Amino acid sequence: MIGYIVVHDFNHTGSSNVALVIHQVTKGNPMSLVKHLLAIPMALAATGAATVERSCAQRVQPTDHASHDHRAHKAEMQRASPERQAEIARRSGPVMGFDLDRTLHTFAPKRDGGVLTVTSRDGDARQVESVRGHLEYQAKAFSGGDWANPVQIHGADMPGLAELMAARGKLTVTYRPIARGGKITFVTANTKINAALHQWFEAQNSDHGKHAGH
């Protein structure tokens, strides 16, 4: 006599991953039937675990693009009005000595300070030289507590500026030339000064608008 044991798919995935077990049992050998019955739960458990693992992997999707879009949208919303940006550009020319339309400002906050970078968009040698000269001068001025140029361009009520003007000795400022321009690095262990620097960076981004990278 021949018997059959059929185990159907209980995970309801609808896939081809159906655990179908058919065992042939001959009369007079009941121990064979017992062995196969004991093996069935293990087979089902393995199938279910594999299905859960695949399902979880499918649900985990990277969100880098969404985060980037959110940051870009937030930066756009925080930009100053076109009139304010135009006024800042007008004031910046005589102070900085280079063409804002041909350069790019970036302000990168860090856990212990931040980095201000200015680069020439087209690599023009005169623009690059002007950018480097301005940044080297500003780094020395900032180190000595002189923030007169930002005041002249953005105003004395710029967020974070008062704290930075009083941060001499607690804020290290260094300049370094880079390809197509230069950068100023700010380093501090003081959390309040660090927060003020980040506020100042945000205000710079807002005021410079299209001339600043985000």
N, C-alpha and C positions, 0 to 999 in steps of 0.2 A: 504494500500500500504506500502511496506517495502523498505527502502533505505539503502545503505551502504556507509560508508566513510572509505577509506583505506589510511593510511599514511605509506609510504615506508621509508626505511632507507636511509637517505641522507648523512651519514658520510662516506660511502664507506669503512668501515673497513674490510668487508669480514667476520666478525665474526657472531656468532649467536645472537649478541646483536642487533636485528632488531626491531625497534619500529613499531609494526604493530597494528594498532587500528581499530577495526571494531565496528561500532556503529549501532545499530538497531533503526531506527526512524519510528514511526507509524504515519500514516496519521492523521492529525488533532492536532498534538502536535509539532509544529515548534520550540517552546522554548527549547525542549530537544536537537534538532539539534544545536541550537545556543550555548548552554552550552558546548556541546562536542567540537564544533569547537574552542571555546575560550580556552579549556583545552589542545588542541593539541600542540601549541607552547611551553607551559611549559614542556610537556612531552619530546618534542624533545630537549629542552635546557638541561634538566637533563641528558638525554642519552648522549648528546654530551660532557658535562662536565665530566661525568664518564669515557668516552672513552679517553679524553685528559689526565686525571689524570693517567690512567693506562699506556698510551703511554709514558708519561714523566718518570714514575717510572721505566719502562723497559729500558729506554735509560740511566738512571743514574747508572753507574757501578763504583764500588770502584777501585782505581788506586794504592793501597798500594803496590801490588806486582810489578807493573811497576816501581814505584818510587824506590823501594828497589833494583831492578835489575839495574836501572840506576846508583844508588849510588855505588853499588858493582863494576860495570863496570868502573866507573870513578876512584874508588880507585885502581883498578887493573892497569889502564892506568898510574896512577901517581907513581907507585912503581919504586924504583931505579933499576938500572941494577943488574943482578945476581952477577956481580963482586963487585959492590958497597955494596950490601947486605952482601956478604961474608966478606968483609973487615970490615964492621961495627960489624958483629958478632965476628970477631977475636979481635977487640979492646974492645968490651963490656965485655968479660969474666973477665979480670983482674980488671976492674973498678967496675962492678956490683957484682961479686962474686957468681953468680948463672948461671945455664945452660939455655941459651936462648931457646934451643930446647924443654925444659920441662916447659917453662913458656909462658905466653901471656901478651903482653903490649896492653893496650887500651888507646886511647886519645879522650876524649869527650869534645868538645867545648861547652861552656855555654854563655848565654847573658852577664854575668858578670864575666867571667873567664873560668875555665874548670877543668876537673878531669883527672888525670893520674893514671891508675890502672895497677898493675902487679899481676898476680895470677899464682899459680902452676897448670899445666895441670893435674898432677896425684896426687896432694895432699901430696907429700913427705914432711915429717916434716922438714928435713934439708933445702930443697929448700924454703919452706915457711918461715923458720926462716931467711934465707939469704935475701930473698925478702924484708921482713919487716925491717931488719936491714939497708939495702941499702936505702929504701925509707924514713925511719925516718931520716937517716943522710942527704939525699938530701934535704928534706924539710927544715931542719935547715940551710943548706948551701944556698939554694935559698933565704931564708928569710934574710940572711946576705949579699946578693948580690954576692955570690960565685957560679959561673956557670962553674967552671974549668972542672968538669967531663964531661958534655955534649960537651965541647970544645975538650977534649981529644978523645972522641969517634967520634963525627960528624964533628969537625972542627970549626974554629972561624967564618967562613962565613955562618953559618947556618941561614936561614931566620928567622927574628924576634929576634934572640939572642942578638944583640947589644942593642935593646930597653929593653929587659928583664934584662940585666946586669945593666942598668941604672935606673931600676924601683924600687929600694929599697925605702921602705916607702909608695909606691903607689900600691904595690902588696902583698896581704896577702897569705901566704903559710902555710898550715897545713897538718899534717900526721894523718892517722887513720888506724889501722889494720882491715882487713876484712877476711872473710872466704877464706882460701887458699892463702892469700897474704896481700896486703895493698894498700892504695891509697893516693895520694897527691892532695889536693884541692887548686886551685888558685882562688882568688877573687880580683877583681879590679873594680873601678868605672871609670877608665880612658879608654876611647874608643880606644886610640892609643895603649896603653899597651895591651888591650884586643885583638886587631887585631894582634899585634905582637905575643901574646901567641898562637893564632889560627894558625898563619903561622908556628910557631915552632912545634906545634902539627902535622901539615901536613907534615913537613919535617921529623919528627920522624916516622910517619906512612910509609913514602916513604922509608926511610933508613932501617927500621927494617923488612919491607916486610912480609915474612911468619911468623915472630915472633910477628907481631902486628895484633890486631883485628880492623875491619873497621865498 
